[in-house]
């Protein structure tokens, strides 16, 4: 891309990417939830959800956001993700960390150039791309104090990608929590969605409930009935004592050795949670996306493989798309130091004949 096009993505390459994606299926098929009426605007969200299929979270903590020259994640990793059988990537964004964002909350050309690169390479590898606004910690601690820049940055991101193909989706905010209560979050999401719709009236947008996108908080989520081009996301890390064992930031540093054996009781607990979410979604005619799930790598590998396989298959059984947390870092499915897949986890996510 030229310097000019790096700042303003050209409609031509968006169009080419869309054409390529139309020719080749971008995701592993996921069974439909139910027969639904198509959306009146844009691509039917249930169709979009099937295209998302099996995905993985990427780039949230990579040094490429400071300098592309320091990137761990390279273009070839998009190709490896596609070849492994994934159909989408959830690009984890921290716009508040853009050091050049000024008093008017303008995102820098450098930051956008990096995001342009990630979106372009994802599409070139026939992967759908979700732009996930991941500033849940700052907004959860101080919702009103951060509302202005949250909305201002969404206006910029939305305008930047208004000509992108429908294979680019927006996620309003990862895991609203703490002081961002349900009534306040419902207000925030309506305002953010209205800003997005100014420039992207047909874009598929992803939104989830409070309490860290908890299934049990779905009843508190209020969506505009007239906007059907939405996908609802939930995250799943239960049982927490198992999935976060050894994680110091979660207060579990010394709580290790917790197995997940896949007993009938353990499986039924997950099935109950997923059935609850499924009932909510069917009643409201909304597709569901399991945007995060994973088990921290301090747990024993055999247990993590069993849990990962069971959660992924239960999501697919109900017609949900999903994205594993995460490609590299912690909860990893790809070992950057060795430049190779963590094969037992990868194979639990993408079984050879399932």
N, C-alpha and C positions, 0 to 999 in steps of 0.2 A: 504493500500500500504506500502511496505517496504521502508526504507530510500533510498535505491538505486532507486527503482521505482518511488519514489516521485520526484527524480531529473530527471529521464528519463522515461516517461510514456511507459509502456510495450505495445507492439503491440497486445498482447493477449487480454487485456481488451478492447482495441479499437475495435478489431475484434468482440468480444462478444457484445459490445454496438451496433455495426453496424448491427449484426444479429438480435438483439432485435428490433431495429428500423425498420428493413425490415419487421418484422412480424406484427407490430402494427402501424397503421397510426399515424403519429406524429403531424398532424395539421388538423384544420378545413379546408375542401376544399374551395378553392377560384376559381371562374370561370377563365378559361384560357383567356389570352389577345387575342390570335389569333393562328392559326396553324403555327407552326414554325419548321424549320429544326433543328434536334438535334445538340448539340455541338459536335465537333470532338474530344474533350477531356473531360474526367470526366463525371459527371452527367449533363444532359441537364439543363441549368440555369432556363428555364421556369418550369421544374419539381421541381427544388430546391425551386423556388419562391413559388410554390403552397404548398410545404411542410412547408415552413416558416409560411404561413397562418397568424394567429393572434398571435402576440407576445407582449412582455413587456420588457422594459429596466430595468436592475438590477445591483446592486453592485457598482455603480460608486463612491459613497461617504460613503460606509460602513467602519467602523473601522477595519473590518477583514483584510484589506490590511496592517495594522500595526501589527495585531495579530489575529489569528484565534480564540483565546480565548475571544476576545472582540466583536466578530461578532454579529450584530443585525440579519442579514440574516442567517438562519439556513437551514440545509438539508431539513427539513420538508416544507420549503417554496417552494422549487422546486416541491414537490409533490402537494402542494396546487395550484400552478400555472397550473400544468398539469390537475388536477381535475376540475379546473374552466373552462377549455376549450381552454387554450392557447396551441400553438404548438411550440413556440420558445422563447428563451431569447436572448436579445442583452446585452452581458456582457461588461460593460463600463470600459475601462482600462485607467489608468493614469501611464504609465511606467516611465515618467520623475520624478514622485514623489517617485520612489523607492530609499530610502535613501542610499542603498548600491551600487547603480550603480556607477561604478568607472570611471576613466578618459578615459577608452576605451569603455565606455557606456555598460558595461556588466551588465545585470540584475541579481539580487541576486537569490540564490536558494530559499530563503524564499518567494520572490515574485512569482516565478514560482510554488512553492508548493501550494500557495494559488490559483493560476489560475488553476493548475491541479485539485485541489479539486472542483472548480466551474464547470469546463468542465465535469469532471467525473460524478458529481451529476446531472448535466443537462441531460447528455446522459442516465444515469441510470433511469431517469424519463421520457424518450422518448421525450425529448425536443431538438430541434436543437439549436445549440449555435453559436452565432456570436461573434467573438473577435473584438471589436470596439476600435481602437486606438483613444482615446478621447482627445489628447493633442492639441486641436484646438486653445486654447488661446495663449499658448507659441509660437506655430508655426506661428500663424497669426500675432503676434507682431514682430517676428524676424525669418522669414523663413530661410534665409541663415545661420544664427547663430545656428539654431537647426536642420538643414538638416542632418548633420553627425550622430547625435544620433538617429534621426528619422529612417534613413536607417539602422543603425547598430542594433537598437532594432528590426526592422522588420526582419532582417536576423536571429536573435536569436529566435524570436517567430515562424517564419516560420519553422526553423529547428526543433524546439521543437515539433511541432505538424504535422510534415510531414507524420507520420504514422497514424494520427487520421482518423476516417471515414469521408465520405463526409458530414455528418451532422454537422461538424464543419466548419464554414465559416469565412473568414477574411474580415474586413472592413478597408480599407487603412487609412482613416483619417476622423474623424467626422468634419463636418462644416468648411471646409477651408474658410478663411475670411481675411479681412483687407489687410495687406501687401502681403499676399499670393494671388496674382492676378491670373486671369485665365491663362495667358501664363505660369506663374511660376508654378501654380498648375498642369497644364498639363505635365510639365517637371517632377515635383516631382512624380506624380502618375505613369508615365512611368518607372521611375527609381525604385520606390518601387515595382511595379508589376514585373519588371524583376528580382529583388532580390527574391521575393516570388516564382516566377516560377522556379528558380534554384532548389529548394527543393520540391516544390508543383506544378508540371506542370498541375495537374488536379483539383486543389482546386478551388471551387467557391469563387470569390472575389467580394466584394461590393465596389462601388465607386460612389461619387456624385459630383455635381457642386460646384462652389465657392458661395460666398455670403450666407454662412451658409446653404448650400444645398438647395438653393432657386430654385423653379420651373422656375422662370424667367431667371435663369442663365444656364439652360440646354443647350442652343445653344452654350455656350462657352466651353462646356466640349468636349474634344477630347480623344476618346478611340481608342486603337489599333484595327483596323478592324479585324486582324487575330486572336485576342483573343476573342472567343465567350463565354467563361465561366465566364461571368461577369453579375452582377445584378446592376442596377443603382438605387441609393437612392435619395430621396428628403425628406425634412422636411416641416411641415406645422403648422403654428401658426397664421393664419389669420382669423379674423382681430386682429392685435396685441394689440390694445387698449382693446379688450375683453380678449384675452387669457393671457395677462400679467398684468392685472390690479392688483395694489397693490404690484407689484414686485419691491423692491427697487433697485436691481441690474440692472433692465431694465429701470430705470428712471420713473417708474410708481407708486411709493409708495403712492402718494396721489390721484391717478387717479382711483377711484373705483366707483362701482355702474353702470358699463357698462353691459347691458343685451345682450343676443343673443336670440332673440325670434323665430328664424326660419322662418322669413318672406320670401316671394318669392324672394325679392331682395337679402336678406342675403344668401339664398340657391344658387341662381344663381351665385353669386360671387365665391363661392367655386367650383361650377360645371365648371365655365369658367377656373379657374386655373387648375383643374384636367384634363379637356379636352385638355388644352394646353400641359400638360405633356404627356398625352396619345398619342396625335398626334406625338410628338417628339419620343416617344418610339416605336411606330408602324413603323414609317418611318425608324428607325435604327435597328429594330428587337432586341430590348433589353427589358428584363423584368424590372418592376419597384417595388421598395420597399419603402413604407412610413415609414422610420426608426424612426421618432419622430413626435408626435402630442400630444397636451394636452392643458388644460386650468388650469391656476394657481388657487389654492383653495381660493383665496380672492374674486373671483366672486361668484355670487349666484349659488347654487347647481342645480337648475332647468335649468338654462341657460347652465351650463357646461354639464349637461346630454344631453340636446338637441343637442348641438354642437358636442359632442363626438360621439353620435350615428350617426349623419348625416355624419360626416367626415369618420368614419369607414365604413359605408355602401357605401359611394361613392367610396372609395378606392376598396372595394370588388367588386362593380359593374363593375369596369374596370379591374379586374383581378390582382390587386396589393396585395402583402402581406403588413403587417404593424406591427409596434411595438409602444405601448403606452409609453409616457414619463410621469411618470415612476412608478415603483412598490411602492417605499416608498420615503420619503423625502418631496419634494414639488410636486405638480401636482399628488398627490398620488392616487393609486387605492387600497392600502393596508395600514391599520393603525397599525403600529408597537406597539404603546403604548397600544392599546387595543387588539392586535393580532387578528384582524378581517378585512375582506374586507370592503371597502367603497362600499357598495352594489349598490347604484344607478349608480356609475361610472362603476363598474364591469359589471353590467347588461346592461349598454349602450354599452360596448365593446363586451360582449358575450351575446347577447339576447337569451332567453330561447328557442325560436322556429324559429330562423332565421339563 
